[in-house]
Amino acid sequence: ETEAAPLRRFASEVGPGVVPSAVVLMLGGWRALTVGSLHAYHSVRIKLVMSLGLPLVDAGSRLAAYDALAIGLVTPMLIVACT
């Protein structure tokens, strides 16, 4: 039995359209860690990109786009993996 099997069994027992609380908690924890780390290291990352020659506004825009892309890709993968 795989690690995801208990979640699948639980999801099939409660019916379609019901999100198991474990999935909600995992997504909440992942979001807190991701958003917290993105905010904590934002100024460091900006300075690093600026040291490579990009102006402040361009560095901030590029990092914000990368962060949004990462959040947009990882969230659906977590949902699929947990259901």
C-alpha positions as YAML, in Angstrom:
chain: A
units: angstrom
residues:
- id: 1
  name: GLU
  ca: [0.00, 0.00, 0.00]
- id: 2
  name: THR
  ca: [1.41, 3.37, -1.03]
- id: 3
  name: GLU
  ca: [1.50, 6.47, 1.15]
- id: 4
  name: ALA
  ca: [-1.31, 8.08, -0.85]
- id: 5
  name: ALA
  ca: [-3.61, 5.05, -0.54]
- id: 6
  name: PRO
  ca: [-5.14, 6.10, 2.83]
- id: 7
  name: LEU
  ca: [-6.01, 9.53, 1.42]
- id: 8
  name: ARG
  ca: [-7.55, 7.96, -1.68]
- id: 9
  name: ARG
  ca: [-9.56, 5.56, 0.45]
- id: 10
  name: PHE
  ca: [-10.75, 8.42, 2.66]
- id: 11
  name: ALA
  ca: [-11.68, 10.54, -0.37]
- id: 12
  name: SER
  ca: [-13.70, 7.68, -1.87]
- id: 13
  name: GLU
  ca: [-15.54, 7.15, 1.43]
- id: 14
  name: VAL
  ca: [-16.60, 10.78, 1.90]
- id: 15
  name: GLY
  ca: [-17.68, 11.20, -1.71]
- id: 16
  name: PRO
  ca: [-16.78, 13.41, -4.63]
- id: 17
  name: GLY
  ca: [-16.29, 17.11, -4.13]
- id: 18
  name: VAL
  ca: [-15.23, 16.81, -0.49]
- id: 19
  name: VAL
  ca: [-11.64, 17.83, 0.18]
- id: 20
  name: PRO
  ca: [-10.04, 15.76, 2.94]
- id: 21
  name: SER
  ca: [-8.90, 17.89, 5.86]
- id: 22
  name: ALA
  ca: [-5.38, 16.44, 5.55]
- id: 23
  name: VAL
  ca: [-5.10, 17.94, 2.07]
- id: 24
  name: VAL
  ca: [-6.29, 21.32, 3.32]
- id: 25
  name: LEU
  ca: [-3.78, 21.23, 6.17]
- id: 26
  name: MET
  ca: [-0.91, 20.21, 3.87]
- id: 27
  name: LEU
  ca: [-1.74, 22.97, 1.39]
- id: 28
  name: GLY
  ca: [-2.00, 25.50, 4.22]
- id: 29
  name: GLY
  ca: [1.36, 24.44, 5.65]
- id: 30
  name: TRP
  ca: [3.01, 24.51, 2.23]
- id: 31
  name: ARG
  ca: [1.61, 27.98, 1.55]
- id: 32
  name: ALA
  ca: [2.79, 29.31, 4.91]
- id: 33
  name: LEU
  ca: [6.30, 27.97, 4.35]
- id: 34
  name: THR
  ca: [6.45, 29.18, 0.76]
- id: 35
  name: VAL
  ca: [5.06, 32.65, 1.35]
- id: 36
  name: GLY
  ca: [7.12, 33.06, 4.51]
- id: 37
  name: SER
  ca: [10.35, 32.11, 2.79]
- id: 38
  name: LEU
  ca: [9.54, 34.24, -0.26]
- id: 39
  name: HIS
  ca: [9.06, 37.28, 1.98]
- id: 40
  name: ALA
  ca: [12.05, 36.53, 4.21]
- id: 41
  name: TYR
  ca: [14.52, 36.20, 1.35]
- id: 42
  name: HIS
  ca: [12.99, 38.74, -1.02]
- id: 43
  name: SER
  ca: [15.47, 41.51, -0.31]
- id: 44
  name: VAL
  ca: [18.41, 39.10, -0.49]
- id: 45
  name: ARG
  ca: [17.21, 37.72, -3.80]
- id: 46
  name: ILE
  ca: [16.64, 41.22, -5.19]
- id: 47
  name: LYS
  ca: [20.18, 42.28, -4.27]
- id: 48
  name: LEU
  ca: [21.58, 39.11, -5.84]
- id: 49
  name: VAL
  ca: [19.76, 39.71, -9.13]
- id: 50
  name: MET
  ca: [20.75, 43.39, -9.06]
- id: 51
  name: SER
  ca: [24.39, 42.35, -8.63]
- id: 52
  name: LEU
  ca: [24.03, 40.57, -11.98]
- id: 53
  name: GLY
  ca: [23.24, 43.91, -13.63]
- id: 54
  name: LEU
  ca: [19.45, 44.24, -13.60]
- id: 55
  name: PRO
  ca: [17.85, 47.48, -12.34]
- id: 56
  name: LEU
  ca: [15.78, 47.29, -9.15]
- id: 57
  name: VAL
  ca: [12.36, 47.37, -10.85]
- id: 58
  name: ASP
  ca: [13.32, 44.72, -13.42]
- id: 59
  name: ALA
  ca: [14.80, 42.47, -10.72]
- id: 60
  name: GLY
  ca: [11.66, 42.75, -8.59]
- id: 61
  name: SER
  ca: [9.36, 42.13, -11.55]
- id: 62
  name: ARG
  ca: [11.31, 39.10, -12.69]
- id: 63
  name: LEU
  ca: [11.42, 37.52, -9.23]
- id: 64
  name: ALA
  ca: [7.70, 38.20, -8.67]
- id: 65
  name: ALA
  ca: [6.90, 36.48, -11.98]
- id: 66
  name: TYR
  ca: [9.06, 33.47, -11.06]
- id: 67
  name: ASP
  ca: [7.42, 33.24, -7.62]
- id: 68
  name: ALA
  ca: [3.93, 33.35, -9.16]
- id: 69
  name: LEU
  ca: [4.89, 30.70, -11.68]
- id: 70
  name: ALA
  ca: [6.29, 28.44, -8.96]
- id: 71
  name: ILE
  ca: [3.17, 28.80, -6.80]
- id: 72
  name: GLY
  ca: [0.92, 28.28, -9.82]
- id: 73
  name: LEU
  ca: [2.69, 25.06, -10.81]
- id: 74
  name: VAL
  ca: [3.26, 23.50, -7.41]
- id: 75
  name: THR
  ca: [-0.25, 24.00, -6.00]
- id: 76
  name: PRO
  ca: [-2.02, 21.90, -8.66]
- id: 77
  name: MET
  ca: [0.66, 19.20, -8.39]
- id: 78
  name: LEU
  ca: [0.11, 18.99, -4.62]
- id: 79
  name: ILE
  ca: [-3.64, 18.74, -5.09]
- id: 80
  name: VAL
  ca: [-3.27, 15.95, -7.65]
- id: 81
  name: ALA
  ca: [-0.72, 14.11, -5.51]
- id: 82
  name: CYS
  ca: [-2.96, 14.22, -2.44]
- id: 83
  name: THR
  ca: [-6.21, 13.13, -4.06]
...
